[in-house]
Amino acid sequence: MHLRAMSTGEPHPLAPKLAVLSHLQRFRDSAASYTIQVSADHVGVLFHRVEAGENELIVWDWKSGHIEVVRISGSYRAVR
């Protein structure tokens, strides 16, 4: 995900230098969709993977770029 300022479309000034959040998924799914939620310094993405039969939630601190939480269909891993 590219972190952009809504007012200008430029890289967000408070985001990490590259202003990109990334996460390598374990499965490719052509029918996948996602939901994004922002709350203060955190952004979460819920990946709905139909073909893989599981969902994956990733939460980042968007200002640092660090992944805070990974949750895959019932399993949970706090990254800190």
C-alpha positions in Angstrom: 0.0 0.0 0.0 1.3 3.4 -0.9 0.6 6.0 1.9 -0.5 9.3 0.3 -1.8 12.5 1.7 -5.4 12.9 0.8 -5.1 16.6 0.2 -2.2 16.4 -2.3 -1.8 12.8 -3.4 1.9 13.1 -2.6 3.6 10.6 -0.2 2.3 11.3 3.3 4.9 13.4 5.2 4.5 11.4 8.4 4.9 8.0 6.7 8.2 6.1 6.5 10.6 7.3 3.9 9.3 5.1 1.1 5.7 5.6 2.2 4.9 1.9 1.3 3.5 -0.8 3.5 4.0 -4.4 2.2 3.1 -7.9 3.3 3.8 -11.1 1.3 0.8 -13.3 1.3 1.1 -17.1 1.5 -1.5 -17.8 -1.2 -2.6 -16.1 -4.4 -6.3 -15.9 -4.8 -7.9 -14.4 -7.9 -11.2 -14.0 -6.1 -9.7 -12.2 -3.1 -11.0 -8.9 -1.8 -10.0 -6.7 1.1 -11.3 -4.2 3.7 -9.1 -1.4 5.0 -9.6 0.4 8.3 -7.6 3.4 9.7 -7.5 4.3 13.3 -5.1 6.9 14.6 -1.5 5.6 13.9 -2.7 2.2 12.8 -4.0 0.8 9.5 -5.5 -2.7 9.2 -6.2 -4.7 6.1 -8.5 -7.8 6.2 -7.7 -9.9 3.2 -10.8 -12.1 2.3 -9.3 -15.1 0.4 -12.1 -17.3 -1.1 -9.9 -19.9 -2.8 -7.5 -20.4 0.1 -10.4 -20.8 2.5 -9.0 -18.4 5.1 -8.9 -14.7 5.9 -5.8 -12.7 7.0 -5.7 -9.5 9.1 -2.6 -7.4 9.1 -2.2 -4.3 11.3 0.6 -1.8 10.7 1.8 1.3 12.6 1.6 3.4 9.4 4.0 6.1 10.7 6.8 3.6 11.4 5.9 1.0 8.7 6.1 -1.9 11.3 3.6 -4.7 11.3 2.0 -4.9 14.7 -0.4 -7.9 14.3 -0.9 -10.8 12.0 -4.0 -12.9 12.3 -4.9 -15.8 10.0 -8.3 -17.4 10.4 -8.3 -17.9 14.1 -4.5 -17.9 14.7 -2.9 -14.8 16.2 0.6 -13.4 16.3 1.5 -10.1 17.9 4.7 -9.0 16.1 6.1 -6.5 18.6 
